[in-house]
Amino acid sequence: MISTFPNAAAVDLSRIRLEIRSLQPRLVEWRRRLHQRPELGFKEKLTAEFIAQKLSEWGITHQTGIAKTGIVAIIEGKQQDSPIQKPKVLAIRADMDALPIQEENEVPYRSQHDGMMHACGHDGHIAIALGTAYFLSQHREAFPGTVKIIFQPAEEGPGGAKPMIEAGVLTNPDVDAIIGLHLWNNLPLGTLGIRTGALMAATESFTCKIHGKGGHGAIPHQTVDSIVVGAQIVNALQTIVSRNVSPIDSAVVTVGRFHAGKAVNVIADTAEIAGTVRYFNPELGKLIPQRIEQIISGICASHGAKYELDYNGLYPPVINNADIAEMVRSVGLDIVETPLGIVPECQTMGGEDMSFFLQAVPGCYFFLGSANPDLGLAYPHHHPRFDFDETALGMGVEMFVRCVEKFYA
């Protein structure tokens, strides 16, 4: 039997309206069904079918097959009788994809798809968005405008937000603002991470192949040692953040892969290093890749080596609009206790392609605390034992519904 509120004593649920609290068993049921059938990016066929089935069941207009598996639901509220003023449009975004991780949780709803797992809470995001869609469809009189709910594929990679935008999900009708949330096991249940400006970092990657000259390990003077060159590059890249980025700004340059050589007595003629770059300040998007290439070029030249550098900008930083973030924050104050309930300076160097939506229209992305250590639900995101306190599902619906009501107030 599903426990409606497994940690009810830990949070004040009286601030969640009774009708949304009564949805909790269904939210849990939807989330667990989705958790059992995880799918990777752009392959969310079963997930999309489930979402479309629910939307059809509730009579909600929707379009499927956007950017392969994406869905957009349109819920029209009670329109104002004004031929002059165009009704406002608020979008809500939820990602749908899972990760290539083998689940280790021993729970009745564990993944039934080998090597795939909802290890980041996207199953919960879908359930919250579905609950919001259902509630709004039953209360169209509460908002004099239009709500678009965007179910987006492939957030974990290679990125579904950009192709959905290119397919026109922010037009017809044009979206005025957008909001989204991420269940967050770095915050306890009953808290919210809401801030103006940068919330999550840009995500970029690089791969560099170093071409030296191989030879015998006992005769190094006849070679150009690609491993020595690569080692110096790895060390020098760490000076970018410490000596080129302002101490007031946050940035990370990490080399996560270094491959070279096959034998202990052979100097490798090639080596490959690869890593990731993270930053909040968009201005660093030019500085860091420029310095990476300057360092690699200079060190290779000094040793007589050559290189091939492939630099890939994946997602820009997630930057919240001040007005929309303040609206979300004011809603959060009505739901969770303060000051502990709102964490205004919550940030992470993790990346998110919600950033593309926020570049296109004003919006706010926020964290909804979902960890409950007392129940063993505090493993980090992308861990094979990740899970979250499902009480957060109803809180997420309440947050979205109140944001809709406040946006149109």
LINWOFEN-V211661 format. One record per pair of residues at least 6 apart in sequence whose ideal C-beta (glycine too) atoms are under 8 Angstrom apart, sorted by the first residue. I is the first residue (numbers start at 1). J is the second residue. D is the distance in whole Angstrom. If there is no record, write none. Layout:
i,j,d
I,J,D
I,J,D
This chain:
i,j,d
2,25,6
2,28,5
2,29,7
2,32,8
4,21,8
4,24,5
4,25,6
4,28,7
5,13,6
5,24,7
5,391,5
6,372,8
6,375,6
6,389,6
6,390,7
6,391,6
7,189,6
7,372,5
7,374,7
7,375,6
7,389,5
7,391,5
8,391,7
10,188,8
10,189,6
10,190,6
10,372,7
10,374,8
11,189,6
11,190,4
11,336,8
11,391,7
11,395,8
12,190,8
12,336,8
12,337,6
13,21,6
13,391,8
13,394,8
15,334,7
15,335,5
15,336,8
15,398,8
16,335,7
16,394,6
16,395,6
16,398,5
17,398,7
19,135,7
20,131,7
20,135,6
20,394,6
20,397,5
20,398,5
20,401,7
21,394,6
23,131,5
23,134,7
23,135,7
23,394,7
23,397,7
24,390,8
24,391,8
24,393,7
24,394,5
26,131,7
27,127,5
27,128,7
27,130,8
27,131,5
27,390,7
27,393,4
27,394,6
27,397,7
28,127,8
28,390,5
28,393,7
30,50,8
30,54,8
30,126,7
30,127,4
30,130,6
30,131,8
31,123,5
31,124,5
31,126,8
31,127,4
31,390,6
31,393,6
32,108,8
32,109,4
32,123,8
33,50,7
33,109,8
34,47,6
34,50,7
34,118,7
34,123,4
34,126,6
34,127,7
35,109,5
35,110,8
35,111,7
35,118,5
35,123,5
36,109,5
36,110,7
36,111,6
36,112,5
37,46,5
37,47,7
37,50,8
37,111,8
37,112,6
37,113,6
38,98,3
38,99,8
38,111,5
38,113,5
38,116,4
38,117,6
38,118,5
38,123,7
39,45,7
39,46,6
39,47,5
39,96,8
39,97,7
39,98,6
39,113,7
39,116,7
40,97,6
40,98,6
40,99,8
40,100,6
40,116,6
40,156,8
41,97,4
41,153,6
41,154,3
41,155,7
41,156,6
41,157,6
41,158,7
41,160,7
42,67,8
42,68,5
42,69,6
42,97,8
42,153,5
42,154,5
42,158,8
42,160,7
43,69,7
43,97,8
44,69,4
44,96,5
44,97,6
44,153,5
45,69,6
47,69,7
47,96,5
47,126,7
48,64,6
48,69,5
48,70,8
48,71,6
48,96,7
48,151,7
48,153,8
51,71,5
51,96,8
51,126,7
51,130,7
51,151,5
52,62,6
52,64,5
52,71,6
54,130,6
54,133,8
54,134,8
55,62,5
55,71,8
55,73,5
55,133,7
56,62,8
58,133,7
58,134,6
58,137,5
59,137,7
60,73,5
60,74,8
60,75,6
60,133,6
60,137,5
61,73,7
61,74,5
61,75,8
61,76,8
62,71,6
62,72,6
62,73,4
62,74,7
63,71,7
63,72,5
64,70,8
64,71,5
66,72,6
66,164,6
66,167,5
66,169,6
67,152,8
67,153,6
67,154,8
67,160,5
67,163,4
67,164,5
67,166,8
67,167,5
68,153,6
68,160,8
68,163,8
69,96,7
69,153,5
70,96,8
70,150,7
70,151,6
70,152,6
70,153,5
70,160,6
70,164,5
70,167,8
70,169,7
71,150,8
71,151,4
72,148,6
72,149,7
72,150,5
72,151,7
72,169,5
73,133,5
73,148,7
73,149,4
73,151,8
74,146,6
74,147,8
74,148,6
75,133,6
75,136,5
75,137,6
75,140,7
75,146,7
75,147,5
75,148,8
75,149,7
76,140,7
76,146,5
77,87,8
77,136,8
77,140,5
77,141,7
77,142,7
77,143,4
77,144,6
77,145,5
77,146,7
77,147,7
77,408,7
78,140,6
78,141,5
78,142,8
78,143,7
78,144,6
79,87,6
79,144,6
79,145,8
80,87,7
80,144,5
87,144,7
87,145,4
87,146,6
87,173,8
88,145,4
88,146,8
88,176,5
88,177,8
88,407,7
88,408,7
89,145,6
89,146,5
89,147,8
89,148,6
89,173,5
89,174,6
89,175,5
89,176,5
90,145,7
90,146,8
90,147,5
90,148,7
90,175,7
90,176,7
90,177,6
90,178,7
90,179,7
90,403,8
90,404,6
90,407,5
90,408,8
91,147,8
91,148,4
91,149,7
91,150,6
91,169,8
91,170,7
91,175,5
91,177,7
91,178,4
91,179,7
91,357,8
91,361,7
91,363,8
92,129,6
92,132,6
92,147,7
92,148,7
92,149,5
92,150,7
92,178,7
92,179,6
92,180,7
92,400,6
92,404,8
93,149,8
93,150,5
93,152,6
93,161,8
93,178,6
93,179,8
93,180,4
93,354,6
93,357,6
94,122,8
94,125,4
94,126,6
94,128,7
94,129,4
94,149,7
94,150,7
94,151,6
94,152,7
94,180,7
95,122,5
95,125,6
95,151,8
95,152,5
95,153,8
95,155,4
95,156,8
95,160,7
96,122,6
96,125,8
96,126,6
96,151,6
96,152,6
96,153,6
96,155,8
97,122,6
97,153,6
97,154,5
97,155,6
97,156,5
97,160,8
98,111,8
98,113,8
98,116,5
98,117,6
98,118,5
98,119,7
98,120,8
98,122,7
98,123,8
98,156,8
99,116,7
99,117,6
99,118,7
99,119,5
99,120,6
99,156,6
99,382,6
100,115,6
100,116,6
101,115,8
101,116,7
101,117,4
101,119,5
101,382,7
101,384,5
102,114,7
102,115,6
102,117,7
102,384,6
103,110,5
103,111,4
103,117,4
103,119,7
103,384,6
103,385,8
104,384,4
104,385,5
105,384,8
105,385,5
105,386,8
105,387,6
107,387,7
111,117,5
111,118,7
117,384,7
117,386,8
119,381,7
119,382,5
119,383,6
119,384,7
119,386,4
120,156,7
120,381,5
120,382,6
120,386,7
121,182,7
121,183,4
121,184,8
121,185,8
121,370,7
121,381,7
121,386,8
121,388,6
122,155,7
124,183,5
124,370,7
124,388,6
124,390,8
124,392,7
124,393,6
124,396,7
125,181,7
125,182,7
125,183,7
125,396,8
126,151,7
127,393,6
128,181,7
128,393,6
128,396,4
128,397,6
128,400,7
129,149,5
129,151,7
129,400,8
131,393,7
131,394,8
131,396,8
131,397,4
132,149,7
132,396,8
132,397,5
132,400,4
132,401,6
132,404,8
133,149,5
135,397,6
135,401,6
136,142,8
136,143,7
136,147,6
136,401,7
136,404,6
142,404,8
142,405,6
142,408,8
143,404,5
143,405,6
143,407,8
143,408,4
144,408,6
145,407,8
145,408,5
146,173,6
147,404,6
148,169,7
148,175,6
150,164,7
150,169,6
150,178,8
150,357,8
152,160,5
152,161,6
152,164,6
153,160,4
153,164,8
154,160,4
155,161,7
155,352,7
155,353,6
155,354,8
157,314,8
159,314,7
159,315,7
159,353,5
159,356,8
160,353,7
161,353,4
161,354,7
161,355,8
161,356,4
161,357,6
162,353,7
162,356,5
165,356,6
165,357,7
165,360,6
169,175,8
170,178,8
170,357,7
170,360,6
170,361,6
175,361,5
176,361,7
176,362,8
177,321,8
177,324,5
177,361,6
177,362,5
177,363,6
177,407,7
178,357,5
178,358,7
178,361,5
178,362,8
178,363,4
179,324,7
179,328,6
179,363,6
179,364,5
179,365,7
179,366,8
179,400,7
179,403,6
180,354,5
180,357,7
180,363,7
180,364,8
180,365,5
180,366,8
181,365,7
181,366,5
181,367,7
181,368,5
181,396,6
181,399,7
181,400,7
182,352,7
182,365,7
182,366,8
182,367,6
182,368,7
183,367,8
183,368,5
183,370,4
183,388,5
183,392,6
183,396,7
184,193,6
184,346,8
184,367,4
184,368,6
184,369,6
184,370,6
184,371,8
185,370,6
185,371,4
185,377,8
185,378,6
185,379,7
185,380,6
185,381,6
185,386,7
185,388,6
186,346,8
186,348,7
186,367,8
186,371,7
186,380,7
186,381,8
187,193,6
187,343,6
187,346,7
187,367,6
187,368,8
187,369,3
187,370,7
187,371,7
188,369,5
188,371,5
188,372,7
188,373,8
189,369,5
189,370,6
189,371,6
189,372,5
189,389,5
189,391,6
189,392,6
190,336,6
190,337,7
190,341,6
190,369,6
190,395,8
191,336,6
191,340,7
191,341,6
191,342,7
191,343,6
191,369,4
192,332,4
192,335,8
192,336,6
192,341,6
192,342,5
192,343,7
192,366,6
192,367,7
192,368,6
192,369,7
192,399,8
193,199,8
193,343,5
193,346,3
193,366,6
193,367,3
193,368,8
193,369,7
194,325,6
194,328,6
194,329,5
194,332,6
194,342,6
194,343,8
194,344,7
194,346,8
194,364,7
194,366,5
194,367,8
195,320,7
195,325,7
195,344,5
195,345,6
195,346,6
195,347,7
196,320,6
196,321,8
196,322,5
196,325,4
196,326,7
197,280,8
197,319,6
197,320,6
197,322,8
198,280,4
198,281,7
198,317,5
198,318,7
198,319,5
198,320,8
198,347,7
199,318,5
199,319,7
199,320,6
199,346,7
199,347,6
199,348,8
199,365,6
199,366,7
199,367,8
200,317,7
200,318,4
200,347,7
200,348,6
200,349,8
200,350,6
200,351,6
200,352,5
200,354,8
200,355,7
200,365,7
201,250,8
201,252,8
201,278,4
201,279,6
201,280,6
201,317,6
201,318,8
201,348,7
201,349,4
201,350,7
201,351,6
202,277,7
202,278,6
202,279,5
202,280,7
202,282,7
202,284,8
202,285,6
202,313,7
202,314,8
202,315,6
202,316,5
202,317,4
202,351,7
202,355,8
203,276,7
203,277,8
203,278,6
203,314,5
203,315,4
203,350,8
203,351,3
204,276,7
204,277,4
204,278,8
204,285,8
204,288,8
204,289,7
204,311,7
204,312,6
204,313,5
204,314,6
205,274,7
205,275,7
205,276,5
205,277,7
205,311,8
205,312,5
205,314,6
206,274,7
206,275,6
206,276,8
206,277,7
206,289,7
206,292,6
206,309,7
206,310,7
206,311,5
206,312,7
207,272,7
207,273,8
207,274,4
207,309,8
207,310,5
208,233,7
208,272,7
208,273,5
208,274,7
208,296,6
208,307,6
208,308,7
208,309,5
208,310,8
209,270,6
209,271,8
209,272,5
209,307,7
209,308,5
210,226,5
210,229,5
210,230,5
210,233,7
210,270,6
210,271,5
210,272,7
210,273,7
210,300,7
210,305,6
210,306,8
210,307,5
211,226,7
211,269,7
211,270,6
211,305,6
211,306,4
211,307,7
211,308,8
212,223,7
212,224,4
212,225,6
212,226,4
212,229,6
212,267,8
212,268,7
212,269,5
212,270,7
212,271,7
212,303,7
212,304,8
212,305,5
213,222,8
213,223,5
213,224,4
213,269,6
213,304,8
214,223,6
214,226,8
214,266,7
214,267,6
214,268,6
214,269,3
214,270,8
215,222,5
215,223,4
215,266,8
215,267,5
216,222,7
216,223,8
216,265,7
216,266,7
216,267,7
217,264,7
217,265,4
217,266,6
217,267,6
218,265,7
220,267,6
223,267,4
223,269,8
224,269,8
224,303,6
224,304,5
224,305,5
225,267,5
225,268,7
225,303,8
226,260,6
226,267,8
226,268,5
226,269,6
226,270,5
226,271,4
226,305,7
227,260,5
227,261,6
227,267,7
227,268,6
227,271,5
228,303,7
229,271,7
229,299,6
229,300,6
229,303,5
229,305,5
230,258,6
230,260,6
230,271,4
230,273,5
232,299,5
232,303,8
233,273,6
233,295,6
233,296,6
233,299,5
233,300,8
234,255,5
234,258,7
234,273,6
236,295,5
236,299,6
237,253,5
237,255,6
237,275,8
237,292,6
237,295,6
238,253,7
239,295,8
240,251,8
240,253,5
240,288,6
240,291,5
240,292,7
240,295,7
241,251,5
241,252,7
241,253,6
244,287,6
244,288,8
244,291,5
245,251,5
245,279,8
245,284,6
245,287,7
245,288,8
249,279,7
249,280,7
249,281,5
249,284,7
250,279,7
250,280,6
250,347,8
250,349,7
251,277,8
251,278,7
251,279,4
251,280,8
251,281,8
251,284,6
251,288,7
252,276,7
252,277,7
252,278,4
252,279,7
252,349,6
253,275,7
253,276,8
253,277,6
253,288,7
253,292,7
254,275,5
254,276,5
254,277,8
254,278,8
255,273,5
255,274,7
255,275,4
256,274,7
256,275,5
256,276,6
257,272,7
257,273,7
257,274,4
257,275,7
258,271,7
258,272,7
258,273,5
259,271,7
259,272,5
260,268,4
260,270,7
260,271,3
260,272,7
261,267,8
261,268,4
261,271,8
262,268,8
277,288,5
277,289,7
277,292,8
278,349,4
278,351,7
279,285,7
279,288,7
279,317,7
280,317,5
280,347,7
281,317,8
282,316,7
282,317,6
282,319,8
285,313,7
285,316,7
289,311,5
289,313,8
292,309,7
292,311,7
293,309,6
293,311,7
296,307,5
296,309,6
297,307,7
299,305,8
300,306,6
300,307,5
314,351,7
314,353,8
315,351,5
315,352,6
315,353,5
315,355,5
315,356,7
316,355,5
316,356,7
316,359,6
317,351,8
317,355,6
318,351,8
318,352,5
318,354,6
318,355,5
318,358,6
318,365,5
319,355,7
319,358,6
319,359,8
320,358,7
320,363,7
320,364,5
320,365,6
320,366,8
321,358,7
321,362,4
321,363,6
321,364,6
323,362,7
324,362,5
324,363,5
324,364,4
325,364,4
325,366,8
327,364,7
327,403,7
327,406,6
327,407,7
328,364,5
328,366,6
328,399,8
328,403,6
329,342,6
329,344,8
330,406,7
331,399,6
331,402,4
331,403,5
331,406,6
332,341,7
332,342,6
332,366,8
332,399,7
333,341,8
333,342,7
334,402,7
335,341,8
335,395,7
335,398,6
335,399,6
335,402,7
336,342,7
336,395,8
343,367,8
346,367,6
350,381,8
352,365,7
354,365,5
357,363,6
358,365,7
368,392,6
368,395,6
368,396,5
368,399,7
369,392,7
370,377,8
370,388,4
370,389,6
370,392,4
371,377,6
371,378,4
371,388,7
371,389,7
372,378,7
372,388,8
372,389,4
372,391,8
375,389,6
376,387,8
377,387,5
377,388,6
377,389,5
379,385,5
379,386,5
379,387,7
380,386,7
